Amino acid sequence: MIYKNMNASILVGNLSKSYGNVQALKNINLDIKSGELFGLIGPDGAGKTTLFRLLATLLLPDEGTAELCEIDSVLEYKKIRGLLGYMPGKFSLYQDLSVMENLQFFATVFNTRIEDNMDMIRDIWVQIEPFKDRLAGKLSGGMKQKLALCCALIHQPKILLLDEPTTGVDSVSRSEFWQMLKGLKERGITIIVATPYMDEANLCERVALIQDGEILQVDTPSEIVAQFEKELYSIKSNDNYQTLLDLRAFEFTNSVFLFGQSLHYTDYRKEVSEEELKQYLENKGRSNIAIEKIKPGIEDCFMALSTKPEDDE
């Protein structure tokens, strides 16, 4: 079934959810287009899973609304469940059932048959079919991921919610998974992927950066990077951790974070003297100092937005 001419949009308005005294989501607003590959990017605890559970009609919001395929998620939740494919972050299939038995079970739940929907999952199924009699609990991480995706697609949903689908799998499996998502997008399915991996943001058409239950920014990855306000520098020395502490004490430091084997630094001033920075660090006892102007990435933008003072917003 092809969904290119069907409205599979998602509209979220002022959605909030609390667990006791902890506010997991704060006035979330999103407008996700039909057929879009949309990323929800943020660290653990940012609120991604809570948002997905609300969209999947597994939780009730405290405030606000969500419409999927122009259907209210609270008033007509049963309709929405037939239109959704949901892949939770934790592998949630029956580990003591075989691959084929799991697929048959989910087809039955949605009152359909595997053979009627094989066209939807064929490209994925061919990779796990050789293991169809193996217990799901005995599969590798990448194979579990593919089986879970097949089960989420077996009823030909219009919207696919994937909660951290590539967490805990190897880089090859991650790459294969995103290739599968591109194939599904061509069928017109609206796909929302939640991930803590900032590099996966560039694989989405648009992304929402989320932190502490709040949306920091929504845009294309390239536009988010283009809006980075400061000149960014990579700094290395003989002792990066001590350099981090030194730069935190530097009077002109706007931000400084460890990124792998280097530091990413921004300055309060519009004009930055690399020589002045180097001299400052040498006076602090650092050596083998290398300073280079670099282009920001999504993670730099996320860090800048998440540490921005409220009165600057």
ROFI-169334 format. One line per 4 residues: number of its first residue (from 0); for each residue x, y, z of N, C-alpha, C. Coordinates in steps of 0.02 Angstrom, whole numbers, plus 32768, in hexadecimal, padded with zeros to 4 digits. Atoms other than C-alpha are relative to their C-alpha. Layout:
<nodes>
NUM	X:Y:Z:X:Y:Z:X:Y:Z | ...
</nodes>
This chain:
<nodes>
0	802A:7FC5:8000:8000:8000:8000:802C:803E:8000 | 7FD9:7FC3:8004:8042:80AE:7FD3:7FD8:8038:8020 | 8022:7FCD:7FD9:801B:8143:8042:800E:8047:7FE9 | 7FEA:7FBE:8015:805B:81D4:7FDB:7FC6:8031:7FFB
4	8039:7FD3:8007:7FAB:821B:7FC2:7FD4:8002:803E | 8027:8002:7FC3:7F71:8201:8075:8021:802C:8035 | 7FE5:7FD2:7FCE:7F85:827F:8102:8014:7FD9:803E | 7FE6:8022:7FC5:7FF4:8231:8186:8029:8031:802A
8	7FDE:7FCC:7FDA:8023:82D2:81DE:7FF7:7FF6:804B | 8005:8001:7FB7:803F:82EA:8299:8001:8049:8018 | 8005:7FBC:7FE6:8008:8389:82F2:7FFB:7FFD:804C | 7FFD:8001:7FB7:8038:83A2:83A8:7FFB:8047:801A
12	800B:7FBC:7FE7:7FF9:8439:8409:8003:8003:804C | 7FF9:7FF3:7FB8:8035:846D:84B7:7FFB:7FC1:802A | 8005:8041:7FDF:804B:83B9:84ED:802E:7FFF:803D | 7FD9:8003:7FC1:8083:83A2:85A3:7FF0:7FBF:8024
16	8009:803D:7FDA:809C:830A:8611:802F:8000:803C | 7FD8:8004:7FC3:80D8:82F5:86C4:7FF8:7FBB:8020 | 8002:803B:7FD6:8102:8260:8731:800C:8018:8048 | 7FF9:7FE4:7FBD:80E0:829B:87E2:8018:8048:7FFB
20	7FE4:7FBC:8000:814C:8335:87FD:8030:800C:7FC6 | 7FD1:7FFA:8038:81B6:8313:8763:7FD9:800F:7FC0 | 8021:7FEE:803F:817C:836D:86C5:802A:7FE6:7FC6 | 7FDA:8021:8035:81B3:82FD:8636:7FFC:8025:7FBE
24	8009:7FD8:803D:816C:836A:85A9:7FE0:8042:8011 | 8018:7FBD:7FF1:814B:8425:85AA:7FEA:8023:7FC0 | 801C:7FD9:8037:80D8:8472:8528:8021:7FF1:7FBD | 7FE1:8015:803F:8116:840F:8492:7FD3:8012:7FC5
28	8024:7FEF:803E:80E2:8452:83E7:8028:7FE5:7FC5 | 7FDF:801C:803C:810B:83F2:8347:7FCE:7FFD:7FC7 | 8029:8007:803C:80C7:83F3:8296:8029:7FD7:7FCE | 7FD9:802E:8029:810A:835A:823A:7FD8:7FEF:7FC2
32	8023:8007:8040:80DE:834B:8183:7FF5:7FB7:7FEE | 800D:8043:8019:8092:82B3:8131:8039:7FE8:7FD4 | 7FCA:801C:8027:811B:8243:80EB:8045:8018:8013 | 7FC0:7FE4:7FEC:81A6:829D:8149:8028:7FCE:802A
36	7FD2:8025:7FD4:823E:8248:8197:801A:8032:8032 | 7FF6:7FCD:7FCD:8248:82A8:823A:8027:7FE3:803A | 7FD7:8017:7FC9:82C9:8299:82C4:7FF1:8025:8041 | 8007:7FE3:7FBD:82B0:82B6:837E:8042:7FF2:8024
40	7FBB:8008:7FEB:8360:82D4:83BE:8009:801C:8047 | 7FF3:7FE9:7FBC:8391:82DD:8474:801D:7FC8:802B | 7FE1:8032:7FD5:83EB:8284:8502:7FCD:7FD7:8026 | 802C:8027:7FD5:83A3:8201:8576:7FE0:802E:8034
44	8024:7FD7:7FCF:831E:824D:85E6:7FE6:8041:7FE6 | 8016:7FC0:801D:82F4:82DA:856D:7FB4:8003:7FF7 | 8048:8001:8009:823F:82A1:8559:7FEA:7FDE:7FC0 | 8010:801E:8041:8247:8244:84B3:7FCE:7FC6:8007
48	802B:803B:7FF8:81F8:81A2:84F1:7FBB:8013:8019 | 8042:7FE9:7FE9:816D:81FD:854E:7FD7:801C:7FC7 | 8024:7FE5:803B:8140:825B:84AF:7FE8:7FC8:7FD3 | 8013:8038:802B:813E:81B9:844C:7FC5:7FDA:801F
52	8036:8025:7FE0:80CE:8164:84CC:7FBE:8027:7FFD | 803C:7FD6:8009:8055:81F7:84C3:7FE5:7FFA:7FB8 | 8015:8005:8046:8052:81EF:8405:7FE4:7FBA:7FF0 | 8016:8044:800B:803A:8132:840C:7FC1:7FEF:8029
56	803E:8007:7FD7:7FA1:814C:847F:8009:7FD1:803B | 7FF3:802A:7FC6:7FF5:80EC:850D:7FFE:8028:8041 | 8006:7FD3:7FC7:7FF1:8184:8581:7FCE:8037:7FEF | 802C:7FC6:8009:7F75:8211:859B:8027:803F:8012
60	7FDD:7FC2:7FF0:7FB9:82C3:8596:7FDE:8024:803B | 801D:7FD5:7FCD:7FA1:8339:8629:7FDF:803D:7FE1 | 801A:7FC7:8026:7F85:83C8:85B0:8013:7FF9:7FB7 | 7FEF:7FFE:8047:7F84:83E6:84F6:7FE0:7FC9:7FD8
64	801F:802F:802E:7F53:8381:845E:8033:7FE4:7FCF | 7FD8:801E:8036:7F9D:830E:83DB:7FD0:7FE3:7FCD | 8028:801C:8037:7F50:82E6:8332:802F:7FDA:7FD1 | 7FDC:8029:802F:7F92:8259:82C6:7FD1:7FED:7FC8
68	802C:800B:803A:7F4B:8247:8217:7FBE:8025:800A | 803A:7FD4:7FF3:7ED3:82D4:824D:7FCE:7FE0:8031 | 802A:8022:7FCF:7E8F:8264:82D9:801A:8010:8045 | 7FEC:7FEF:7FBC:7E90:8298:8390:8017:7FC2:8026
72	7FE0:803B:7FE1:7F02:8225:83F4:7FDC:7FEA:8040 | 8025:8012:7FC4:7E91:8227:848E:7FB9:7FEA:7FEF | 8046:800D:800E:7DE1:822C:8448:7FF6:7FC3:7FD3 | 8007:8038:8030:7DFF:81AB:83BE:803F:7FD6:7FFE
76	7FC1:8024:7FFA:7E95:814A:83FD:7FFF:7FBC:7FDD | 8003:8042:801F:7E57:80A3:83B9:800C:8005:7FB4 | 7FF4:7FF7:8048:7E58:80E6:8306:804B:8009:7FF3 | 7FB9:7FF1:800A:7F09:8126:831B:802B:7FC2:8007
80	7FD7:803B:7FF5:7F4C:8080:835B:8004:7FD4:7FC2 | 7FFE:8027:803E:7F1F:802E:82B6:802A:8021:7FC9 | 7FDA:7FDB:8032:7F7E:80B4:8256:804A:8008:8012 | 7FBD:7FF6:7FE6:801D:80B0:82BF:8029:7FBF:8000
84	7FCF:8034:7FF1:80B7:8043:82C0:802E:801D:8034 | 7FD9:7FE6:7FC8:8115:8056:8364:8036:7FCE:8013 | 7FC8:802A:7FED:81C2:8011:8389:8020:801F:803E | 7FE4:7FE4:7FC2:81F0:8030:8440:804C:7FFB:8003
88	7FB7:8001:7FF9:82A2:8051:8477:8019:7FBD:8019 | 7FEB:8041:7FE6:82AC:7FAD:84D8:7FE0:7FC9:7FD5 | 801B:8037:8028:8299:7F0C:8473:7FC6:7FE0:8026 | 803D:8013:7FDB:81E7:7EDC:84A0:7FDA:7FC7:7FDF
92	8021:8039:801E:81BF:7E46:8433:8006:7FC4:802F | 8001:803B:7FD5:81A1:7D99:847B:803F:7FD7:7FF3 | 7FBE:801F:8009:824E:7D50:8496:7FFC:7FB4:7FFC | 8006:8049:8002:820E:7C9E:84AA:7FD6:7FE9:7FC5
96	801F:8012:803F:81B4:7CA3:8403:8034:8007:7FC8 | 7FD2:7FFB:8039:820C:7C89:835D:7FF4:8041:7FDA | 8008:7FC6:802B:8225:7D13:82DD:7FBD:7FFE:7FDC | 803F:8007:8025:8193:7CD2:8275:7FC4:8004:802E
100	8038:7FFE:7FD1:8123:7CBA:830D:7FF2:8046:8018 | 800A:7FBA:7FED:813F:7D6E:8343:7FDD:8026:7FC9 | 801E:7FDC:8038:8114:7DAE:8296:7FB7:7FEB:7FF7 | 8045:8019:8005:8078:7D41:828E:7FD4:801D:8037
104	8026:7FE5:7FC7:8041:7D7D:833A:7FEC:8048:7FF2 | 8011:7FBA:800A:804B:7E35:830C:7FD2:800A:7FC4 | 8030:7FFD:8037:7FF3:7E18:8267:7FBA:7FF0:8018 | 8041:8013:7FE5:7F66:7DC3:82C6:7FE2:8037:802C
108	8017:7FC9:7FD5:7F5B:7E51:8345:7FDF:8037:7FD6 | 801C:7FCC:802B:7F3A:7EC9:82B6:7FD0:7FE5:7FCB | 8033:801F:802A:7EC1:7E51:8262:8014:8000:7FB6 | 7FE8:8004:8045:7F2B:7E38:81C7:802B:7FC1:7FF9
112	7FD7:803B:800D:7F9C:7DB4:8178:8044:8015:7FE5 | 7FBC:7FF1:8018:8056:7DB2:8155:8002:8005:7FB4 | 7FFD:8002:8049:803D:7D84:80A0:7FDF:803C:7FDF | 8022:7FC5:801C:7FC8:7E19:8085:802B:803F:8004
116	7FD8:7FC5:7FF3:804E:7E92:80C0:804B:7FF6:7FF3 | 7FBA:800F:800B:80F0:7E40:8088:8023:8035:7FD6 | 7FE1:7FCC:8029:810E:7EC9:8009:801D:8038:802A | 7FE9:7FCB:7FD4:8122:7F45:8098:8042:7FEF:8022
120	7FC6:8013:7FD8:81A7:7EE2:80F4:8034:7FD6:7FDA | 7FD6:8030:8024:81F9:7E7B:806A:804B:8010:8003 | 7FB9:7FED:8001:829D:7EDD:8062:8022:7FF1:8043 | 7FE5:800E:7FBE:82B3:7EC5:811E:7FFC:7FB6:800F
124	800D:8046:7FF0:826A:7E16:8129:8035:7FD1:7FE1 | 7FCF:802C:8021:82E7:7DCC:80AD:8040:7FFA:8029 | 7FC3:8002:7FD7:8371:7DF6:8129:7FF9:7FD4:803E | 800A:8028:7FC4:8322:7D99:81BB:7FDD:7FBE:7FF2
128	8023:803F:8011:82C4:7D0E:815F:802A:7FC2:800E | 7FD8:803B:7FF0:8359:7C96:8170:7FFD:7FEC:804A | 8003:800D:7FB7:833D:7CA2:822D:7FB8:7FFC:8019 | 8047:7FFB:7FEF:8280:7C95:822A:7FEB:7FCF:8037
132	8011:8032:7FCC:827E:7BFB:829D:8027:800A:8041 | 7FD8:7FF4:7FC4:82F9:7C44:831B:7FD7:8028:8032 | 8022:7FD9:7FCD:82B7:7C85:83C1:8018:8049:7FFD | 7FEF:7FB9:8004:82B1:7D43:83C3:8035:8013:8033
136	7FCF:7FF1:7FCD:8316:7D46:8463:8046:7FEB:7FEF | 7FBE:8018:8014:83A6:7CEE:840B:801D:8027:7FC5 | 7FE7:7FD8:8039:83B8:7D70:8380:8034:8033:8017 | 7FD0:7FCA:7FF3:8445:7DEF:8375:7FD9:8041:8006
140	8021:7FBF:7FF8:8420:7EA5:839B:7FE4:801B:7FBF | 8016:7FE8:8041:8416:7ED3:82E3:7FC4:7FDA:7FE5 | 8038:8028:8018:83A1:7E42:82BB:7FC1:800D:8029 | 803A:7FEE:7FD6:8330:7E6B:8350:7FE1:8041:7FE7
144	8015:7FC0:801A:8326:7F1B:830B:7FD6:7FF7:7FC0 | 8024:800B:803F:82F0:7EDD:825F:7FBE:7FDC:800C | 803F:8023:7FF1:826F:7E66:82A8:7FCD:8031:801E | 802D:7FCF:7FE1:8225:7EF1:8314:7FE3:802F:7FCC
148	8018:7FD4:8035:8218:7F60:827A:7FCD:7FDC:7FD5 | 8031:8027:8027:81C0:7ED6:8218:7FBD:7FFC:8025 | 803D:8005:7FD9:8143:7EC0:82A5:7FDA:8042:8004 | 8020:7FBE:7FFE:8123:7F7B:82AC:7FE1:8013:7FBD
152	8017:7FEF:8043:8103:7F7F:81F0:7FCD:7FCF:7FE3 | 8026:8036:801E:809E:7EE0:81D7:7FB8:8012:7FEF | 8045:7FEA:800F:7FF6:7F3C:81D7:7FFF:803D:7FD3 | 7FFA:7FC7:802D:8034:7FC2:815E:7FEA:8042:801F
156	8013:7FC2:7FDE:802D:8058:81D3:800D:803E:7FD5 | 7FF5:7FC1:8023:8024:810B:8196:8037:802A:8023 | 7FCE:7FDD:7FD8:8095:814C:8222:802A:7FCD:8026 | 7FD2:802E:7FDF:812F:80F6:8269:8026:8026:8036
160	7FDC:7FE2:7FC8:8172:8124:8316:8038:7FD1:8015 | 7FC5:802A:7FF0:8222:80E3:8338:8026:8021:8039 | 7FE1:7FE4:7FC4:8265:8101:83E7:8046:7FE3:8009 | 7FBA:8013:7FFB:8323:80FA:83E5:800E:7FBB:7FE1
164	7FFB:8042:8020:8324:806A:8366:8047:7FE8:7FF5 | 7FBB:8015:800F:83E2:806B:834C:802C:7FFE:803F | 7FD9:8003:7FC2:8417:8070:8403:8015:7FB8:800E | 7FE7:8042:7FED:8486:7FDC:8430:800F:7FD2:7FC6
168	7FEE:802A:803A:84A5:7F9D:837E:803F:801B:7FE0 | 7FC1:7FEC:801E:8545:7FA2:831A:7FF6:8032:7FC8 | 8004:7FCB:8032:856D:8029:829B:7FE6:7FE8:7FBD | 8018:801B:803F:854B:7FB8:8206:7FB4:7FF8:8003
172	8048:8008:7FF8:849D:7F8D:8248:7FDD:8044:8002 | 801D:7FBC:7FFF:847D:8046:8269:7FF9:801A:7FB9 | 8001:7FE7:8045:84A9:8071:81B5:7FCA:7FDB:7FD7 | 8032:8027:8023:843D:7FE3:8171:7FB9:8016:8013
176	8041:7FED:7FE8:83AB:801B:81DD:7FE9:8041:7FDF | 8013:7FC1:801F:83AE:80CC:8198:7FF2:7FF9:7FB6 | 800F:800E:8045:83B4:8089:80E8:7FB9:7FE3:7FF9 | 8044:801C:8000:8315:8026:8110:7FCD:8038:800A
180	802F:7FC9:7FF3:82C2:80C4:8152:7FF6:802B:7FC1 | 8007:7FD9:803E:82E7:8120:80AF:7FD2:7FDC:7FCF | 802D:8026:802B:8290:8093:8051:7FB8:8006:8016 | 8045:7FF9:7FE6:81F8:80A0:80C3:7FE5:8045:7FF2
184	8016:7FBC:800D:81F1:815C:80AD:7FE7:8007:7FB8 | 8016:7FFD:8046:81E1:8143:7FF1:7FBA:7FE5:7FF7 | 8045:8019:8002:813E:80E9:8016:7FCE:8032:801D | 802C:7FCC:7FE6:80F9:8188:8064:7FF1:7FFB:8049
188	800C:8006:7FB8:8100:8150:811A:8022:803A:8024 | 7FE3:7FCD:7FD4:811B:81D9:819A:8029:7FDC:8035 | 7FD3:8023:7FD2:81B0:81A4:8204:801E:8032:8031 | 7FE0:7FD8:7FCC:81E6:81EE:82AA:8031:7FD4:8025
192	7FCA:8026:7FE0:828B:81B1:82F1:801A:8028:803B | 7FE1:7FE2:7FC5:82C2:81D9:83A2:8045:7FE1:8008 | 7FBB:801A:7FFA:837E:81CB:83BB:802A:802E:802C | 7FD0:7FD7:7FDB:8406:8205:8433:803E:800F:7FD6
196	7FC5:7FF8:802A:8484:81FD:83A3:7FF9:803E:7FD4 | 8005:7FC1:8025:84A1:82AD:8361:8010:7FF8:7FB6 | 7FED:8009:8046:84F0:826C:82C0:7FC5:7FE7:7FD6 | 8039:8019:8026:844B:821A:8290:7FD0:8038:7FED
200	802B:7FC7:8012:83F8:82C6:8289:8007:8011:7FB6 | 7FF4:7FEE:8046:8447:82E2:81DF:7FDE:7FD2:7FCF | 8023:8030:802B:83E8:824C:819B:7FB5:800F:7FFC | 8046:7FED:7FFE:8340:829F:81BF:7FF4:803F:7FD6
204	8011:7FC3:8025:82E4:8322:8158:7FFC:803C:802E | 8001:7FCD:7FCB:82BE:8388:81F4:800A:7FDD:8043 | 7FF7:801B:7FBD:82E7:8371:82AB:7FE5:8031:8033 | 800F:7FD9:7FC4:82AA:83AD:8353:8034:7FF0:8034
208	7FD0:800A:7FCA:8330:83C5:83D7:7FDA:8007:8042 | 8026:8000:7FC2:82E7:8399:8482:802E:7FF5:803B | 7FD8:8005:7FC3:832F:83AF:8530:7FD3:8012:803B | 8027:7FF4:7FC3:82DC:83A4:85DC:7FB6:800C:7FF1
212	8048:7FFC:800F:8230:838F:858E:7FEB:803B:7FD7 | 8010:7FC5:8028:823B:842B:8522:8021:7FFB:7FBC | 7FE4:7FFD:8043:8255:8442:8468:802C:803F:7FFB | 7FD1:7FC8:8007:82EF:84AE:844B:7FFC:8020:7FBB
216	8002:7FE5:8045:82E1:84BF:838E:7FE6:7FCA:7FD1 | 8018:802E:8034:828B:8470:82F7:8013:801E:7FBD | 7FEC:7FE8:8042:82D7:8480:824A:8024:7FC8:7FDB | 7FD6:8030:8023:833C:8426:81C6:8045:8000:8021
220	7FBD:8001:7FE1:83E8:83EE:8203:802D:8037:7FE6 | 7FD4:7FCD:801D:843E:8465:818B:7FEF:8046:8019 | 8014:7FBF:7FE8:83D7:84FA:81C6:8012:800A:8049 | 7FEC:7FFC:7FBA:83F8:84D3:827D:804A:8011:8006
224	7FB7:7FF2:7FFF:84B3:84D1:825B:800E:8047:7FE8 | 7FF5:7FBE:801C:84A7:8570:81F3:7FF1:8038:8032 | 8014:7FCD:7FCF:845A:85CC:8288:802F:8002:803D | 7FCF:7FFD:7FC9:84EF:85A9:82FA:801F:8045:8001
228	7FF2:7FB8:7FFD:851B:8656:8338:8049:8013:8008 | 7FBB:7FEF:7FEE:85D3:864D:8368:8032:7FDF:7FD1 | 7FC8:8023:8020:867A:8625:8318:8014:7FC6:802D | 7FF1:803B:7FD9:86A8:8576:834F:8049:7FEA:7FF5
232	7FBA:8013:8004:8759:853C:8376:800A:7FBB:8020 | 7FE9:803F:7FE4:87A4:8490:8393:8043:800D:8022 | 7FC2:7FF4:7FDA:882C:8493:8419:8018:7FBE:801D | 7FE0:803C:7FE3:88A4:8407:8448:8040:8016:8025
236	7FC2:7FF3:7FDC:8936:8401:84C1:801B:7FBE:801C | 7FE4:803C:7FE1:89A1:8388:8523:7FD3:7FE5:8038 | 802E:8015:7FCA:8917:8381:85A8:7FBD:8023:7FF4 | 8040:7FE0:8013:8868:83A1:8564:7FD3:800E:803C
240	802C:7FF4:7FC6:8811:838F:860B:8016:803E:8026 | 7FE8:7FC5:7FDC:887F:8410:8660:7FF4:803E:7FD6 | 800E:7FC8:802D:886B:847F:85C7:7FB7:8015:8005 | 8048:7FF2:7FF6:87AE:8471:85DD:7FF6:802C:803E
244	8005:7FD8:7FC2:87C0:84B1:8690:801D:8045:7FF8 | 7FE0:7FC0:800C:8835:853A:8658:7FD2:802F:7FD9 | 802B:7FD6:802B:87BE:8578:85D1:7FBF:8014:8024 | 803B:7FED:7FD9:872A:8575:8649:800F:803D:802C
248	7FEC:7FC8:7FD6:878C:85F2:86B0:8014:803D:7FD6 | 7FEB:7FC9:802C:87B8:865F:8619:7FC8:8033:7FFA | 8034:7FCC:7FFA:875C:8706:8620:7FD6:8008:7FC1 | 8025:7FF6:803E:8726:8703:8569:7FDD:7FC0:7FE7
252	801F:803F:8016:86E7:864F:8560:7FB4:8006:8002 | 8049:8005:8004:8633:8641:8525:7FEA:7FB8:800F | 800F:8046:7FF3:862F:8582:8522:803D:7FD6:7FF0 | 7FCA:802F:8010:86A9:84F1:8525:7FEA:7FBB:8017
256	8016:8044:7FF3:8682:8437:851B:8033:7FCF:7FE4 | 7FD7:8037:801B:86E4:8396:8503:7FDB:7FDE:7FC8 | 801C:8024:8039:86C2:8349:8459:8035:7FCE:7FE9 | 7FD0:8033:8014:8722:82A6:8445:8046:8012:8017
260	7FBA:7FF2:7FF1:87DC:82CE:843C:8012:804A:8000 | 7FF3:7FB8:8001:87C8:838B:8439:7FCA:8025:8028 | 8031:7FD4:7FE0:876C:841D:8488:7FE0:802B:7FCA | 8022:7FD1:802C:86E9:8485:842D:7FF4:8040:8029
264	7FFE:7FC1:7FDA:86F7:853B:8461:7FDE:8038:7FD9 | 8019:7FC1:801C:8694:85DB:8442:8012:8039:8030 | 7FE9:7FC6:7FDB:86C4:868A:847B:7FC8:8035:8001 | 8031:7FCA:7FFC:8659:871D:84B6:800C:8035:7FCB
268	7FEE:7FCA:802D:86B5:8792:8441:7FF4:7FEC:7FB6 | 800A:800D:8047:8691:87A4:8387:8042:7FEE:7FDE | 7FBE:800C:801C:874B:87A7:835E:8029:7FD8:8033 | 7FDB:802C:7FD3:87B0:8719:83AA:8049:7FFB:7FE8
272	7FB9:8007:8010:886E:8718:83AF:8017:7FBA:8015 | 7FE7:8043:7FF0:88AD:8666:83A2:8042:8003:8026 | 7FBF:7FF8:7FDF:8957:86A2:83D8:7FF7:8011:804A | 800E:7FEE:7FBB:890D:86EE:8476:7FE9:7FC2:8028
276	8017:803E:7FE0:88B5:8649:849E:803B:7FD2:800F | 7FC6:802B:7FF8:8955:85E9:8483:802E:8019:8037 | 7FD5:7FE3:7FCD:89B9:8662:84EF:7FE3:7FF5:8046 | 8021:800A:7FBF:8939:8654:857B:800A:7FB8:8018
280	7FF9:8046:7FEC:8942:8596:857A:8049:7FEE:800F | 7FB9:800C:7FF1:8A00:8595:8572:8013:801B:8045 | 7FF3:7FE3:7FBE:8A03:8606:860A:7FE3:7FD5:8038 | 801D:802E:7FD0:8998:8583:8661:8026:7FBE:8003
284	7FD7:803C:7FFF:8A1B:8500:863C:7FF0:7FCC:7FCC | 8011:802F:8035:89CC:84AD:85A4:8034:8002:7FC9 | 7FD0:8003:8039:8A36:8473:8510:7FDF:7FDA:7FC7 | 801B:8021:803C:8A1D:8429:8462:7FBA:8019:7FEF
288	8042:7FE2:8009:898D:84A1:844B:7FF1:8008:7FB5 | 8017:7FF8:8046:892D:8499:83A6:7FBB:801F:8001 | 8040:7FDC:8002:88A0:8515:8382:7FEC:8007:7FB7 | 8018:7FFF:8046:8837:8509:82E4:7FB7:8014:7FFD
292	8046:7FEF:800A:8797:855C:82AA:7FDD:7FC8:7FD9 | 8024:8038:801E:8715:84D7:827D:7FB7:8013:7FF4 | 8048:7FF7:800B:8662:84CA:823F:7FDA:7FDA:8036 | 8027:8022:7FCC:85DE:849F:82C3:7FD9:7FC6:7FE3
296	802C:8037:8011:857A:83FF:82C1:7FC0:8005:8029 | 8040:8000:7FDB:84CE:83D4:8306:800D:7FFE:804B | 7FF4:8006:7FB8:8519:83A6:83AF:8018:8043:801D | 7FED:7FBE:7FE9:856B:8451:83BD:7FC3:802D:8007
300	803D:7FD8:7FFD:84C3:84A2:8397:7FD6:7FEC:803C | 8028:8018:7FC7:846C:8435:8418:801D:801A:8041 | 7FE0:7FE9:7FC3:84EB:8462:849E:7FF5:804B:8009 | 800A:7FB7:7FFC:84DB:851B:8475:7FB9:8011:8015
304	8046:7FF3:7FF1:841D:8517:847C:7FEE:7FEB:8047 | 8013:801B:7FBF:8413:84AE:851A:8021:8025:803A | 7FDF:7FD9:7FCB:8489:8521:857B:7FF4:804A:7FF9 | 800E:7FBA:800B:8442:85C4:853B:7FD8:801D:803A
308	8026:7FE2:7FC9:8408:8638:85C9:7FBA:8012:7FEA | 8046:7FF4:8011:834C:864F:85D0:7FF4:8048:7FE8 | 800C:7FBB:8013:8358:870C:85C1:801D:8011:7FBB | 7FE7:7FF6:8043:83B3:86F7:851A:7FD1:7FE2:7FCC
312	802A:8024:802F:8328:868F:84CD:7FCA:802D:7FE4
</nodes>
